[in-house]
Amino acid sequence: MTNEPGPADALRLIVTGGGTGGHTYPALTAIRALRDRLAAEGRALDVLWIGTAQGLEARVAPAEGIAFATVATGKIRRSSNPLKLMSAANLRDMARVPMGVAQARKLVADFQPDVVLATGGYVAVPAGLAARMCRRPLVLHEQTVRLGLANRKLAGSATRIAVSSESTLPLLPAEVRGAAVVTGNPIRPEMLSGHSDKAIQALGLHGFDRRLPTVYVTGGAQGSQQINGVVRDVLPWLLEKANVIHQCGPDNVQELRQYAAALPAASVGRYYVTGFVGPELPDVLALADVVVSRSGAGTLAELTALGKPAVFIPLATSAGNEQAHNARHLHEGGAAVALLGDVTGEALRDAVDPLLADPARRAEMARRARAHGRPDAAERLVDVILSAASS
């Protein structure tokens, strides 16, 4: 695809960010919502996505028909030890950033965007700095409770800072707080339109007892050994109380199926284990009464928009320990249960049992979760982008 100017009345947008789904999919959802908004007004959207060749965005953008360009950048490997921050790998990557800024500056100068949207990840830094150099409006979007490293670097250059939670506002530096607006974290519209009966049919869950609650367990696309282990430890007990859909990651399916085969026949019928949940995810979530999962920003956005009671087991190695902050934030508001530190099967059982035993308790947690949800986050972010573009 080309960076040549499109129609004269088209809005020109540069998007930068990615590496992981947490940075990539909110950007993609915002692009789709912006494209629809403009189309309703008879206008077009001309987009260039600046990312890295190795990141998820390198697959997502071209698949969506979006022009894609790469720049040199470096990943900072974090450590509480200052000496480790000065590792050879960090120094090598930091030396790449000036080259990336120069490349991004040329891309921004050539494309002449009306606005630049940065959604985080280390690739966002060169393009965000280039936006400032070229005097283009810059909108940051932060998915987590605390600003990520890239957005912290760019905050002083931003026209607007879109955050996902009210609790982020007091954590912002005082000098940039006036630029902040709470939008929420964009989620795909299809996540809000699932049907529980479709999940039963699609996955063949005919052994499920619909009089019992259903628990959906997920560790993300690759699964989680930690979550798989604690669920396995309590699985016989759990299947007495609930139906279970367990998304365990492709490498763990066989072992869990062999383990489940030794369980009582009635229990086996209430246990569905799979490596990956794809297009049927909205229907699975519609069926689920309780979710056990990691607490990445995208997961939180979906579960709160849906109002799903959840037990979170944060990924301890997430950047800046962001998953623990995300989970603790909802836990403190009674909108979820956060299990932190060394999680055992007993701790999981103690967290899940009251929710399975008491529908009123589930309903109250669902209500509180929904209070944190922003199903219209993509539209709110579009408002911010259009406002910045016309400023």
Legacy VTK file of the C-alpha trace (Angstrom):
# vtk DataFile Version 3.0
C-alpha trace
ASCII
DATASET POLYDATA
POINTS 391 float
0.000 0.000 0.000
1.076 3.592 -0.451
1.429 6.632 1.759
0.241 8.935 -1.038
-2.575 11.300 -0.041
-6.094 9.875 -0.254
-9.326 11.787 -0.909
-9.156 15.483 -0.030
-11.854 15.178 2.647
-10.349 12.041 4.202
-9.158 12.155 7.793
-5.491 11.203 7.880
-4.533 9.126 10.916
-1.251 7.604 11.987
-1.569 4.807 14.540
1.450 3.592 16.453
1.678 0.927 19.089
1.673 -2.810 19.378
3.930 -5.702 20.185
1.138 -7.474 22.069
-2.609 -7.789 21.724
-3.111 -5.459 24.672
-1.739 -2.549 22.631
-2.789 -3.746 19.171
-6.468 -4.687 19.462
-7.666 -1.464 21.158
-6.028 0.448 18.299
-7.695 -1.758 15.691
-11.093 -1.420 17.379
-10.688 2.373 17.486
-9.764 2.452 13.786
-12.878 0.464 12.872
-15.115 2.705 14.993
-13.560 5.848 13.510
-13.939 4.506 9.985
-17.639 3.788 10.639
-18.198 7.220 12.188
-16.632 8.995 9.222
-18.438 6.794 6.673
-21.751 7.832 8.217
-20.716 11.418 7.465
-19.659 10.589 3.906
-15.963 10.858 4.717
-13.081 8.435 4.328
-10.290 7.437 6.700
-6.706 7.229 5.486
-4.555 5.270 7.954
-0.869 4.479 8.307
0.171 2.136 11.113
3.755 2.431 12.355
4.969 -0.667 14.164
7.640 -3.337 14.272
8.072 -6.228 11.880
8.007 -8.724 14.769
4.947 -7.391 16.594
1.357 -8.594 16.320
0.503 -5.340 14.533
2.584 -6.458 11.522
-0.055 -9.156 10.882
-3.147 -7.309 12.077
-2.733 -4.067 10.103
-2.230 -5.568 6.593
-5.055 -8.073 7.248
-7.314 -5.066 7.868
-6.138 -3.354 4.665
-4.139 -0.733 6.599
-0.863 0.629 5.242
1.970 -0.499 7.487
5.500 0.835 8.011
8.231 -0.203 10.416
10.795 1.826 12.330
13.829 0.842 14.356
13.154 0.750 18.067
14.413 -0.833 21.252
12.800 -2.710 24.096
13.822 -1.718 27.615
14.179 -4.819 29.771
13.063 -3.650 33.203
14.751 -4.478 36.468
14.707 -3.159 40.007
18.513 -3.363 39.845
19.887 -0.198 38.135
22.957 -2.098 36.994
20.806 -4.610 35.087
19.039 -1.741 33.360
22.402 -0.919 31.807
22.731 -4.403 30.314
24.309 -4.874 26.902
20.916 -5.700 25.387
19.328 -2.540 26.799
22.216 -0.344 25.690
22.113 -1.859 22.203
18.364 -1.296 21.908
18.496 2.237 23.313
21.041 3.103 20.627
18.431 2.161 18.001
15.862 4.701 19.223
17.415 7.812 17.553
17.395 5.986 14.213
13.756 5.050 14.785
12.841 8.656 15.602
14.474 9.825 12.374
12.602 7.182 10.378
9.311 8.039 12.111
9.838 11.750 11.533
10.145 11.157 7.784
6.996 9.013 7.795
5.022 11.645 9.715
6.334 14.486 7.528
5.442 12.587 4.344
2.024 11.359 5.492
0.971 14.659 7.113
-1.569 13.139 9.508
-4.389 15.168 11.009
-3.745 13.290 14.266
-1.505 10.545 15.665
-2.860 7.847 18.005
-0.322 6.019 20.215
-1.558 2.986 22.159
1.639 1.973 23.932
4.422 -0.522 23.522
8.006 0.519 22.928
7.385 1.059 19.190
5.100 4.007 20.040
7.952 6.156 21.351
9.685 7.072 18.049
6.408 7.920 16.269
5.083 9.811 19.285
8.233 11.928 19.439
8.057 12.457 15.692
4.489 13.770 16.039
5.747 16.451 18.410
8.643 17.354 16.112
6.250 17.711 13.168
3.667 19.605 15.264
0.960 17.020 14.738
-1.703 16.433 17.467
-0.862 13.351 19.544
-3.476 11.277 21.383
-2.235 8.653 23.844
-4.403 5.753 24.910
-3.524 3.876 28.111
-5.118 0.489 28.720
-3.920 -0.153 32.281
-4.495 1.618 35.594
-0.992 3.103 35.596
0.651 4.704 32.566
2.920 2.280 30.763
6.564 3.118 30.146
6.044 4.318 26.560
3.106 6.547 27.478
5.020 7.989 30.428
7.762 9.033 28.001
5.226 10.627 25.658
2.789 12.180 28.155
4.395 15.628 28.041
4.019 15.705 24.248
0.373 14.631 24.145
-2.575 16.774 23.086
-4.911 14.390 24.908
-4.338 11.372 27.149
-7.201 8.872 26.999
-7.227 6.588 30.033
-9.279 3.498 30.800
-10.104 4.139 34.441
-11.034 7.023 36.718
-8.440 5.705 39.159
-5.688 6.578 36.662
-6.298 10.336 36.939
-4.713 10.945 40.369
-1.733 8.810 39.327
-0.879 11.109 36.414
1.814 13.777 36.787
0.123 17.026 37.780
1.435 18.845 34.702
-0.373 16.494 32.255
-3.545 15.784 34.239
-5.440 18.521 32.401
-4.948 16.677 29.113
-6.525 13.461 30.439
-9.979 12.128 29.639
-11.528 8.817 30.731
-12.650 6.794 27.705
-12.289 3.197 28.830
-10.467 0.521 26.853
-12.015 -0.261 23.437
-13.397 -3.765 23.065
-14.657 -5.524 19.951
-18.429 -4.993 19.558
-19.010 -8.705 18.998
-17.887 -9.390 22.576
-21.134 -7.793 23.759
-23.467 -9.922 21.650
-22.781 -13.503 22.692
-25.495 -16.127 23.287
-25.105 -18.912 25.838
-27.122 -21.441 23.800
-24.752 -20.934 20.860
-21.823 -21.932 23.087
-23.627 -25.135 24.067
-24.184 -26.016 20.397
-20.805 -24.868 19.048
-18.755 -26.712 21.663
-21.083 -29.690 22.077
-21.579 -29.094 25.801
-24.522 -31.474 26.048
-23.222 -33.066 29.249
-23.475 -29.742 31.072
-26.067 -29.454 33.834
-27.738 -26.102 33.185
-29.017 -26.031 36.774
-25.406 -25.547 37.887
-23.334 -22.385 37.326
-20.660 -22.478 34.618
-17.045 -21.476 35.235
-14.849 -20.358 32.351
-11.125 -20.784 33.022
-8.612 -19.139 30.705
-4.906 -18.416 30.787
-4.738 -16.555 27.491
-3.915 -17.851 24.036
-0.949 -19.958 25.182
-2.572 -21.027 28.426
-1.090 -20.658 31.887
0.733 -23.432 33.702
-0.015 -21.679 36.995
-3.772 -21.458 36.402
-3.914 -24.968 34.916
-2.153 -26.333 37.984
-4.391 -24.772 40.624
-7.545 -25.677 38.666
-6.397 -29.263 38.330
-5.783 -29.389 42.085
-9.446 -28.568 42.801
-11.100 -30.004 39.694
-12.934 -32.920 41.383
-14.419 -30.504 43.923
-15.149 -27.850 41.301
-17.059 -30.265 39.068
-19.371 -31.136 41.955
-20.372 -27.476 42.079
-20.233 -26.299 38.459
-19.779 -26.946 34.773
-16.285 -25.976 33.622
-14.963 -24.725 30.280
-11.168 -24.766 30.532
-9.083 -23.017 27.871
-5.684 -24.401 28.822
-3.365 -23.656 25.880
-2.543 -26.043 22.989
0.364 -27.757 24.765
-1.652 -28.784 27.827
-4.824 -30.317 26.404
-3.734 -33.940 26.306
-2.480 -34.047 29.883
-5.657 -32.479 31.273
-7.898 -34.762 29.217
-6.051 -37.797 30.561
-6.449 -36.501 34.103
-10.157 -35.794 33.623
-10.775 -39.265 32.152
-10.198 -40.767 35.612
-12.927 -38.624 37.169
-16.488 -39.911 37.730
-18.472 -40.109 34.480
-20.979 -37.444 35.543
-18.135 -35.042 36.307
-16.381 -35.694 33.001
-19.505 -34.638 31.139
-19.422 -31.273 32.887
-15.786 -30.594 31.953
-14.817 -29.210 28.546
-11.117 -28.640 27.979
-9.701 -26.985 24.865
-6.424 -25.488 23.766
-7.914 -22.341 22.293
-11.253 -20.531 22.190
-11.738 -18.607 18.952
-14.813 -16.962 17.387
-17.087 -18.620 19.941
-15.555 -16.604 22.817
-18.477 -14.114 23.058
-20.873 -17.061 23.410
-18.645 -18.758 26.006
-18.560 -15.565 28.060
-22.335 -15.243 27.766
-22.647 -18.764 29.220
-20.113 -18.202 32.010
-21.342 -17.296 35.485
-17.801 -16.950 36.882
-14.503 -16.399 35.044
-11.066 -17.431 36.331
-8.329 -15.684 34.364
-5.313 -13.447 34.134
-5.972 -9.732 34.574
-4.606 -8.090 31.459
-6.187 -4.807 30.426
-8.163 -6.283 27.530
-9.600 -9.041 29.698
-10.675 -6.538 32.344
-12.308 -4.306 29.743
-14.339 -7.196 28.344
-15.374 -8.700 31.675
-16.417 -5.388 33.220
-18.349 -4.359 30.095
-20.191 -7.685 30.337
-20.529 -7.529 34.128
-18.918 -10.911 34.777
-17.905 -12.022 38.288
-14.228 -12.932 38.083
-11.381 -14.416 40.086
-8.123 -12.985 38.811
-4.724 -14.665 39.072
-2.397 -11.918 37.749
0.663 -12.716 35.690
3.457 -11.874 38.104
5.930 -11.056 35.331
3.708 -8.562 33.483
5.393 -5.255 32.667
5.467 -3.003 35.711
3.391 -5.625 37.563
0.405 -4.040 35.794
-1.818 -7.125 36.017
-1.641 -7.095 39.824
-2.551 -3.388 39.875
-5.456 -4.022 37.501
-6.797 -6.899 39.603
-6.317 -5.132 42.942
-8.218 -2.103 41.650
-11.339 -4.201 40.962
-10.882 -6.315 44.098
-10.912 -3.233 46.296
-14.210 -2.165 44.737
-15.839 -5.563 45.272
-15.976 -6.032 41.492
-13.723 -9.109 41.392
-11.507 -11.296 43.567
-7.744 -10.920 43.174
-5.454 -13.786 44.169
-1.951 -12.415 44.480
1.405 -14.031 45.175
1.816 -17.807 45.416
-1.687 -19.028 44.566
-2.742 -22.511 45.715
-5.683 -24.714 44.817
-7.077 -24.097 48.290
-6.952 -20.316 47.726
-8.791 -20.711 44.427
-11.438 -22.902 46.043
-11.957 -20.392 48.851
-12.379 -17.595 46.292
-14.725 -19.431 43.930
-16.892 -21.312 46.434
-18.873 -18.311 47.780
-19.625 -17.181 44.228
-20.839 -20.601 43.122
-22.922 -21.092 46.262
-24.703 -17.740 46.239
-26.382 -16.355 43.088
-27.090 -13.075 44.914
-23.398 -12.671 45.622
-22.617 -13.246 41.959
-25.246 -10.714 40.962
-23.812 -8.073 43.289
-20.267 -8.623 41.999
-21.604 -8.455 38.435
-23.290 -5.139 39.217
-20.091 -3.706 40.642
-18.021 -5.018 37.726
-20.445 -3.426 35.276
-20.023 -0.093 37.066
-16.346 -0.206 36.003
-17.169 -1.257 32.448
-17.245 1.075 29.468
-18.797 -0.760 26.530
-18.794 2.515 24.566
-15.044 3.046 25.020
-14.286 2.907 21.288
-16.822 5.651 20.558
-15.443 7.762 23.408
-11.930 7.373 22.031
-13.149 8.334 18.553
-14.574 11.536 20.080
-11.151 12.341 21.544
-9.337 11.596 18.259
-11.700 13.820 16.257
-11.463 16.600 18.827
-7.655 16.514 18.738
-7.637 16.440 14.929
-9.720 19.608 14.755
-7.856 21.471 17.502
LINES 1 392
391 0 1 2 3 4 5 6 7 8 9 10 11 12 13 14 15 16 17 18 19 20 21 22 23 24 25 26 27 28 29 30 31 32 33 34 35 36 37 38 39 40 41 42 43 44 45 46 47 48 49 50 51 52 53 54 55 56 57 58 59 60 61 62 63 64 65 66 67 68 69 70 71 72 73 74 75 76 77 78 79 80 81 82 83 84 85 86 87 88 89 90 91 92 93 94 95 96 97 98 99 100 101 102 103 104 105 106 107 108 109 110 111 112 113 114 115 116 117 118 119 120 121 122 123 124 125 126 127 128 129 130 131 132 133 134 135 136 137 138 139 140 141 142 143 144 145 146 147 148 149 150 151 152 153 154 155 156 157 158 159 160 161 162 163 164 165 166 167 168 169 170 171 172 173 174 175 176 177 178 179 180 181 182 183 184 185 186 187 188 189 190 191 192 193 194 195 196 197 198 199 200 201 202 203 204 205 206 207 208 209 210 211 212 213 214 215 216 217 218 219 220 221 222 223 224 225 226 227 228 229 230 231 232 233 234 235 236 237 238 239 240 241 242 243 244 245 246 247 248 249 250 251 252 253 254 255 256 257 258 259 260 261 262 263 264 265 266 267 268 269 270 271 272 273 274 275 276 277 278 279 280 281 282 283 284 285 286 287 288 289 290 291 292 293 294 295 296 297 298 299 300 301 302 303 304 305 306 307 308 309 310 311 312 313 314 315 316 317 318 319 320 321 322 323 324 325 326 327 328 329 330 331 332 333 334 335 336 337 338 339 340 341 342 343 344 345 346 347 348 349 350 351 352 353 354 355 356 357 358 359 360 361 362 363 364 365 366 367 368 369 370 371 372 373 374 375 376 377 378 379 380 381 382 383 384 385 386 387 388 389 390
